[in-house]
Structures are given as C-alpha cells and as structure tokens.
Amino acid sequence: MQRVKNVDYDEDELYDDDEEYGADPEESYSQEDRDNFAALIPVVRAELEEAGSRASNKEIQNALWNYYWDVGKSDAEASAAAADGEKQEKPKSKFDQAAERSARDIADDFEDAASMLLSMAWFRDVPWILPPGRQDYLVPATPISRPRLLGGSSKLAKLAEERRKKAAAASAEGSVANGALSSLDRLTKPKDFKENEAPSAVAEPRKYPVRKKREPTPPPAEESPPPPPAEPEQEKPDLRASPTAFARTLSASPNQDILPAATTLSELLGSGQSEDPFQGPSPDDTLISHLYNTGPTKPKQTANGLTKKTEALKLDSAPPQPKLRSKGLDVPKLWAEEKAKRKPSAAFVVVGHVDHGKSTLMGRLLLDVGAVSQRDIDKYQRQASELGKASFALAWVMDTSTEERERGVTFDFAQHHFSTPKADFTILDAPGHRDFVPNMIGGASMADMAVLVVDANQLDSGMKGQTREHILLAKAVGLKKVVVAVNKLDAARPAWSQQLFESVQIDIRKLLAESGFADEDIKFVPCSGLSGANVVNQPKASSPAAWVPKAHFTLLQTLERSIPPTKPTTQETIKQPLRMQIIDVFRGSVTNPLSVAGRISSGNVQNGDVVTTQPSGEKAAIKGLEVSDEPREFAVAGQICTLHLSEIEAQHLRSGDVLCSSQHPVRVARGFTALIELLDSLLPQPVDVHLGRLHAPGTISQLIETVDGRGEQLKRRPRLLKAGQRARVRISFEEGVPLAVGEKIVVRSAGVTAAYGTVE
C-alpha cells in the first residue's frame, strides 16, 4: 500500500544533480536576457529616482531576474533592497559595539589557541624542534592560516532570502513603466488587449462610511397581566332613620333673604350654657343597641358631627355558623332503660392459617343469614370466573379490595354486621398470612371472642404455620372464648369423615389448652364453607354428614351460645372518661367528609360532643355516629361505631390514635413498665410494640425483674429473659404514644411474636 500521494512534476521543477550548486548566475544569462537587462534597468532606475529611492545595478538586475522582467515588482524589490542596505549602514549603538568587541576578543583567543595546537601537531615528528641542550619552542615565521568554522550561504538560505524579499515586495506593487509587459503578464491579458494603448483608469470602488453596529434590542419585558377590574362596591342600605322635623329645622341652611337670623336653642329656651347635643348616643343608636344587644357603645364622631354605628350590624361578613351542641343526654340512664329491649351483641375475629377458607366461610354465613343477597353472589361468581377463580366468589363478600380479589389473599381485617333473631354480630375477618400479623392483632383487639378456622385436610401445615401463632395472639389480646370451625370436611377422603374430625379436635384442643384457654370456653363445629353444610342450616339426613346434627350445633347456633356474658360493671365502665382507639380513617360521603371507626373501650359519646385526639392534641366535634351501620344518638363502651367528625383536619388523625374526653385526655408517654410473659428469649433490644391497632417501634431499655405466677420477685435485673418466664420490663419509645393502664400489648421481634403482657 502506497502512503505517499502521487504528484506529477514538470521537468523544469525537478532538481538536476549535475547542476553546479552555487554557480555564478551571470554566466548562465543568454543574449536575450542581457538585452532585457540593458532595456529595463534604466526604466527601473528612473522609477526609483522618482520615488526617491536608490539601488545599484546589481540589485535592479536581481529584481528583474527574480520577477521575470516585471518592472513594477522589480521596482518594489530594488527599493526594499536599498532600504535594507540603508538600515545596515545606520550607526550602531554603544551596546551593540560593546557586544561585538566582546565577541571579537573571544574569537581571537579561540583562534590563537587553535593555531598553537595546530602548529604543535604539524611539527610533532620533526627532530630539530627540540635539539639537545635547548629547551626553546619553535615559532613559525609565517603565520598559519587560522581555521574557520564551517557554514556560510547555501541554496536553501538563498531561497529563503528571496522568499522573504518577495513577501515584503508583495504589498508595494507598482505599475509597468512605458507600457512594457513581461512575458508572464502577456499570458494573463485577454486577447483583445493592445499592448501599445495606455491602460484606462480603473474607477476606484466607492467608499461608504462604516455604520456603527446597532446594539441588539433587548427582549420585551413580560407584560404583567392587567389588574382585574375592581368589583363594584355594593351599596349598603342606609339603616338610619330619617331625621325629625325639629332636626331638619336645626340642620337646614336658611335663606338669608327670606328667613330671619338663626336663633340658638339656648337663647330660645332661655337656659344657660348647655352641653353639646351630639355628645351622647343618638336615638337611632339606642334603638339599634336595644335590638341587637350590642350594649352601650361610645359614639364615633364623624366629619359632619353625626355618629355612625355600623360595626354592630356586621353587614360585610356572614354570620358565623353555630357550633354543634351536645343534647346533654344521660347516656348511662338511657342505656339501662333500653336493656330489656336490647339483644345480646358480640364481635368475633376469624383467625387461622392462610387458605384454610376463612373468608369463604364468612361469605357463606352472611349469605345464609340474609345479610348478602343472592344477586350480589351471582355477580361475584361471574367476575371471579373471568379471573379463573370461581371458588372465590363467596370470599369476595369480605375481600372487597381489588388487590385482595386478584391475589386471593386477605390483607387487612374486614368488618361486616349481621343480625339474627337472637343476637347482633360483627365479623372481623383477619388476614392469615404471616406478613399481615399486625393487622390480625388490630382486628383481634376489637373482638369479644375468636373463631378459629382449620382445614381438616391440611392440619399439619396450619400447625406449623399461623394457626399456632394466631391462637397465642388471641390469648395475648385478652380473648377467652374460642369457636373452632373444622372446615372443608366435604373434601376429605372419605367425605365427612367423623374419625378425621375427632383427630383434628384432639390436636386443636391440646394446643388451646397449652396456650391458656379453659376447656369449657372451647367449642368445635364441623362444617363446609363452600357447600354451606352446617354453617347456618343443618345437613340433610341422607347426606354423608348425617352424624353432625346428632352431636353438634351449627356454626350460627354455636356463636349465639358463645356470646360472653355482660359484665356487672358495665354501668361503671360507661361512666368512665371516653377512650376509643381509631381503627380506620376514611372519607364517608359529601355530608360526612371525615369519619373514623373503632371500638369504644370506656365511656360514652353522643352527637355534638367535643373530643380530643391523642397524640396530636387536636379537638373535634361529633357531627354524627353510627352503630352497626345504623344512625344512633349515642354509643357506649363495648360497641364498634363510626364517628363523623367536624372542625378537624384529616392530617391530625391516624390509625392507632385515641379519641378521648377533652376534660380527661389520655396520657401520651414515651415509656412504660409492663408485665409480660415470654414466648421467646429477649434482651435489652429494639422491638415492635403492638397496642391494638397501634404499631410503634420501641426498645426494651431495662429488664427490671422476673416474677412468679403470683407476681412475686424471683430475680432482680436479669441479663436474659427466656421463653416461659414472666418478667417486668421497661419499654421506651422515640415519640410519644397514647397509653392507659391495663392495656394489652404484644411484643414482636424480627417478625416473630416474642412476648405479650399488660401495661402497668
């Protein structure tokens, strides 16, 4: 591959190696060149004399030769060469002369030393230089030529000098004298050009004055929008009464031409100096003060001496809306009077391992009792079939969110109310997945009893999964009664196997007894949520479940028989200060834009009451309340209700906050002492504390002591707490938490329930 570009050169441009470098150019001049020199040198010299310059014949000859007989360019070149010569002839400064002398001295010393060395080397082998007996050195009579440094002018230096001269002369081109043209200029002229004719004068281009550059116009400033037109002032009605005839007489300006001179009131009445008649309130002011109960006011003196009293009317602002006022109902007395008409009520939480059929069983219960219409179930059936989950139609009664329906897993506990001729119930369907245990704790804290759903065909998976933990958590929040629904017996092999039901009953009863549940508080129900057998209606005698009605009640009957009895201290609990933990905050409707739901643990509340929310400390008014989805005038302890609030912003309300009485608010603490029972080992370490719906990060700051079953001290300040022990510990929070003595707490660490206890 050739990297050098091919360039075609003319023969004249090539350098001939045989050409003698540095030969005398005059020997190479032809006869024609000498004739041109003889004809053009006088012309150039005449031009130079007119311009006031001088040049030698040699300089003019070199200029003509270099510029190919161009008289104008030669004139400029010769003039430049002459100027250079004049510059060289200028006297040198003292500094330059001193520098030259110094350079000459150094060169002479160097030449002398070099000459001596050369002579010694020249006569080195001559025997008569140092004859015996003589120690003289031989001094040559004729000085030897001193060696000179190599260098001098070269072809490249000459070409560089000529190039420099050409560049200097390019700026001063002249015209050809006497109309003579060189051979090169003849080639550049057009054909119709006549050599003898004088060149016509070329008109110089017209020069125009340089116009100054205009500064760029700045962008127009953004015009501010015109101010909105001023709203026309609304004319206010003049409420002042028209003056009386006597007042008009006093204030009118009499015509001097007709009426006599005005007489003062003092002169007319004949009394002495009287007070200013406008000093006190006018009759109109007195009337307005009486009508609007504004009280006596100091009159405002105007420019004309009249008083204005418009502040009392406040026409510019609308009258403030009256705040909600409580009716002042005697709630404990009304509650006692309605006791005979009231049915027993209870709330139960549905717990158990995931996929054991909790939501489906509750959907079947609501359908059979009439709380849900068959039309809704058919709609859910169609929607579930489109997603390929036809068996989840009943579960969608409780799982109302889109994500729960798509995944087939309950995330948060759901509420649903239903009534029977014997009792009122509230269902709290808790999630069974281990990731949603905090939500299960929040639902269990609102319940009166628990319904444990187990799959008869997958008991082992439930025992290893959340069945055991849910039983412990139900006990931790204070539940005592448990109804065990042995589900999916219709899918057993064989179907409705009584032997399978009895084996499940033995294992679950043992686990409940280990967790602290009494045997008389445990009831078992064989059922099937998908088919509805023994949920509300007993199975047929001809079905494989014919043995069930002989020994067991239906699930609904068992729930009605398991309602905890009313405590004898209910009246005292109702009279205590209000305490209600917020379970959910939501926006209800247009008329009720902000609502909260929860269970009242103590006290009572009625429409119009002013309550305080902790820990924010903000106050709110009860605009309305509902119990079991029905409007009520009041609600008492033990009821799950919905309160519609006003005069508070949603940002001050969160799940886990406490609504309390404004006169006796609940304490907000950063630490508390608790008596706990250990399910796992604990150290002074960070933990998650669950107080009902409230989930707060905390730290076990101190292990105070271990105690026995009676609460007596066993060991003071232990280093480690082990499973099965009872201990008193100190727990602290980073932020304040609303707390009350006697509340149930659950302590979890790393996703595992480690302890449960009571706030002391």
Buried (B, 14 or more C-beta within 10 A) or exposed (E): EEEEEEEEEEEEEEEEEEEEEEEEEEEEBEEEBEEBBEEBBEBBBEBBEEEEBBBEEEBBBBBBBBBEBBBBBBBBBBBBBBBEEEEEEEEEEEEEEEEEEEEEEEEEEEEEEEBEEEBEEEEEEEEEEEEEEEEEEEEEEEEEEEEEEEEEEEEEEEEEEEEEBBEBBEEBEBEBBEEBBBEEBEEEEEEEEEEEEEEEEEEEEEEEEEEEEEEEEEEEEEEEEEEEEEEEEEEEEEEBEEBEEEEEEEEEEEEEEEEEEEEEEEEEEEEEEEEEEBEEBBEBBEEBBEEEEBEEBEBEEEEEEBBEBEEBEEEEEEEEEEEBEBEEBEBBEBBEEEEEEEEEBBBBBBBBBBBBBBBBBBBBBBBBBEBBEEEBBEEBBEBBEEEEBEBBBBBBBBBEEEEBBEEBBBBBBBBBBBBBEEBBBBBBBBBBBBEBBBBBBBBBBBBBBBBBBBBBBBBEBBBEBBBBBBBBBBBBBBBBBBBBBBBBBBBBEEEBBBEBBEEBBEBBBEBBEEBEBEEEBBBBBBBBBBBBBBBBEBBEEEBBBEBBBEEBBBBBBBBBEBBBEEEEEBBEBBBBBBBBBBBBBEEBEEEBEBBBBBBBBBBBBBBBBBBBBBBBEBBBBBBBBBBBEEEBBBBBBBBBBBBBBBEBEEEBBBBBBBBBBEEEBBBBBEBBEBBBBBBBEBEBEEBBBBBBBBBBEBBBEBBBBBBEEEEEEEEEEBEEBEEEBBBBBBBBBEEBBBBBEEBBBBBBBEEEBBBBBBBE
